[in-house]
Amino acid sequence: MVLGMVLSMGMSAQEGKQPWSFGLRGHYGFLWPHRPSSWILVEGHAPAIELFAERRVSGAQHWHHDYLMPSYGLGLLYSTMANPGRIGAGIGLKPYLYLPFVRGESSSFGIRLGWGIGYVVKAYDRRDNTKQIAIGSRINTAIQLMPEYRTRLGRWTLSAGIGIDHWSNGSYQLPNLGLNYLSVGVGAGYALGEDAPVASRTLPDQREAALREWSVVGAFGINETGSPLSGQHTVYSLSGQRSWGISHKSALSAGADLFNKGTLAVVNPELADEDRLALTQFGVHGGYALLFGKGELFLHMGAYVYTPAPDEAPVYQRIGIRYRTGRHLLWNMSLKSHYAVADHWEFGVGYRW
């Protein structure tokens, strides 16, 4: 879904007019122990290498101009994490957007936002790798945030940035403290052709009105909580919200959430004999979203109004992407967490009007 959303947002009827660039980026950094217990995994500094393919948007959609003509691409990163014994290596395949904050004639400064699939060579094992306390699964999600400066020299693009790459399974399988690779990176890319003239923005009166929308989204996930091997359980959520566009680039929202989470009975033995309906929580949230045509990147901040037993925190957060198809359908992929601790993934579909 992430790859489809990124490519769909970048493409248009004139998508073939901009050339692809291919390049290589080198990183040098270290495993950042965001929890005191993670220091056991830090053994030194680690290099990383990243291959990428990238293309600038055509300018055929309004949001292309709103975001100063960003680029979309796909990156493949490999890092040893400087810990061959307990981690082995981390690999990430991430579709991404490069969003400029400022753009000059031949240079720009912006941020790379990547979200895809990650692989950790050595995960936690209760017999052979008990000190790998950060990741309990080999297959994970991979996220990249990198403020980056770029300059153009003919068909070459040189870049430098400071970024963080994160591997996590969203508490699908414990442990799940997550791995964070903090690094400095420099790269070079080469375009296979000359840039085509940028498509002009259509007239302002042809723009759609700023977002005003009601939506209901149902989602499904699986998580594990408490301790490793405590068991995986299903999670169901139902979220309704109202969204108000404050510009053509962003929107605010407010809504309510229902969560039905099987793991509540694992960490609260007094609920073990209750039926599944009794494991339902109710919360309210406020949110902010960056809008990209039919897609959006959103953040929700919520608080539980009712829960049958205390959860890991009285408040929760949700970060994710949504994509609109047809007149009413809304596709959702998001991660719910309690502060920096992942709770569960949400994969769902909704109705909007």
Buried (B, 14 or more C-beta within 10 A) or exposed (E): EBBEBBBBBBBBEBEEBBBBBEBEBBBEBBBBBBEEEBEBBBBEEBEBEBBBBBBBBBBBBBBBBBBEBBBBBBBBBBBBBBBEEBBBBBBBBBBBBBBBEEBEEEBBBBBBBBBBBBBBEBBBEEEEBEEBBBBBBBEBBBBBBBEBEBBBEEBEBBBBBBBBBBBBBBBBBBBBBBBBBBBEBBBBBBBEEEEBEBBEBEEEEEEEEBBEBEBBBBBBBBBBBEEBEEEBBBBBBBBBBEBEBEEBBBBBBEBBBBBBBBBBBBBBEEBEEBEBEEBBBEBEBBBBBBBBBBBBBBBBEBEBEEBBBEBEBEEBBBBBBBBBEEEEEBBBBBBBBBEEBBBBBBBBEBEBE
